[in-house]
């Protein structure tokens, strides 16, 4: 499994999130149907830890078994 920001953003886009704005290296993604907002830290090509990756998915309301 790839724990990069690029992969996480790809998953969010497939689940109906869209890019709303960025503040420095933090990108804000919003889903209009669920009303959820997720802030994704994008720090180059660094991979997230497994815990952070799944924590961000949980904030988005996406079960890790769905991916």
Residue pairs with C-beta under 8 A, 6 or more apart in sequence:
2 47
3 47
3 48
3 49
3 50
3 53
4 45
4 46
4 47
4 48
5 40
5 41
5 42
5 43
5 46
5 48
8 40
8 48
8 53
8 56
8 57
9 27
9 29
9 40
9 42
11 57
11 62
11 67
12 29
12 38
12 40
12 60
12 62
15 31
15 60
15 62
16 31
16 32
16 33
16 34
17 29
17 30
17 31
17 36
17 38
17 60
18 29
18 30
18 31
18 32
19 27
19 28
19 29
20 28
20 29
20 30
20 37
21 27
21 28
22 28
25 41
25 42
25 43
26 39
26 40
26 41
26 42
27 39
27 40
27 42
28 37
28 38
28 39
28 40
29 37
29 38
29 39
29 40
29 60
30 36
30 37
30 38
31 37
31 60
31 61
34 61
36 59
36 60
36 61
38 56
38 59
38 60
40 56
48 56
54 64
57 63
57 64
57 67
58 64
